[in-house]
């Protein structure tokens, strides 16, 4: 009996403990439900500015809100430490607990936010980090057992005043992530604007900031391209003092002077050095007085970062002469691989290029190789142009001889005469090539040409050890007009005319048979008679005059 009593007592104690635990959980549940109902009842108290985009808060199955944003394009993620909250910024608070919920509230025109069931918080000109922490602290003071996040949902819009050397002055509507460069692009700058001294005056925060727009634009310097704030007034100063940068930089020109600016900083703004710039040869030209006395100093690269500019300084960055030039020649004709090949300055020879091109073909006539040198200028052109302009009646014998010589001249062409048996050992193949030379190696001829007073002019196959009359017979013999005493052989290599009796016919030679000159004998006789008559008349006149003088 005593045993059953102890068991019953233990059961009663256990039941009492269970009931106590259940009662505490019911009370906790009722408190949380009461808090949730309070959120539902206070949602209508969230204030939305009439000047902002409306937000719809329609409850769905999860009691979450449907939020509609106005799209804004960002240049980067917002830096919470640099973004300052103001009237028009909209926040959303996401709450997790027994029930999920989203609350939206906007900073009012007095810089306050109202949290339902909590109260108001002054957030004007505080950064995002501070505002988020303030909201979290306030929620944790009133509500327990809730997790929440605070996010910036919509950016404020406000007016900024622009004045000074801008095309459009006045007020502009911007938002919380509008940068200075965007506003300047909208307002425009005059030709007299000083881009290196843009003054931002904030009447609310009572501070003044001077920024360098060129650094913001050229160097993407965020520190000189801040977000605009409520109360900002932008003033663009007029150009006054300059420095000049010339030479081997990307964007040379005239730049606004800025105190404590260095040569290296100016070169960075100008896009840096260009290819071939001699960074150890930078000249600074400085006025020593108000007139024309100047000081010239050459600076090394190490000095550029410490040399401070003064108004009217002129900086010249010199370029290295022939910086990493690319020298090449073109070879065409009878080589294995014609084309353009690189050469070493004052070293590469004709033999080197022939080797690079795979060597000569079996048909190559190296004795007729030509080098065309386009970039080399020789004397004599000025005199040639002068003589050409003269009337032929005023040209001297020397002038005419000079014109004749120039008409036979192949301008800037070098003939390379080599013995094909010697090839690479020939001194001609050791000719130094120059940049942009063109080498032409023709094909060996295997024929000769006959023209002039011959029955069948044309090209005939070459046969070794044959005399010129052999080819004349092959062409059908001489024409009746042929001047057989003045036949000439024109040599392929030199184009010299030689007597056929002294010449050895070679491939590529030409045989010229001139025609007899026809004379009109009757006309010549008349001209002779008239000439003799004129002489006789002159003689008679002379004697007549002489006799008349004697008689007097």
Secondary structure, 3 states (H helix, E strand, C coil): CHHHHHHHHHHHHHHHHHHHHHHHHHHHHHHHHHHHHHHHHHHHHCCCCCCCCCCCCCCCCCCCCCCCCCCCCCCCCCCCCCCECCCCCEEEEEEECCCCEEEEEECCCCCEEEECCCEEEECCCCEHHHHHHHHHHHHHHHCCCCEEEEEEEECCEEEEEEEECECCCEEEEEECCCEHHHHHHHHCECCCEEEEEEEEEECCCCEEEEECHHHHHHCCCHHHCCECCCCEEEEEEECCCEEEEEECECCCEEEECCCCCEHHHHHHHCCCECCCEEEEEEEEEEECCCCCCEEEEEECHHHCCCCECCCCCEEEEEECCCCCCCCEEEEEECECCCEEEECCCCCCEHHHHHHHCCCECCCECHHHEEEECCCCCCCCHHHHHHHHHCCHHHCCHHHHHHHHHHHCCCCCEEEECCCCCCHHHCHHHHCECCCCCEEEECECCCEEEEEECECCCEEEECCCCCCHHHHHHHCCCECCCECHHHCEEECCCCCCEEECCCCCCCCCCEEEECECCCCCHHHHHHHHHHHHHHHHHHHHHHHHHHHHHHHC
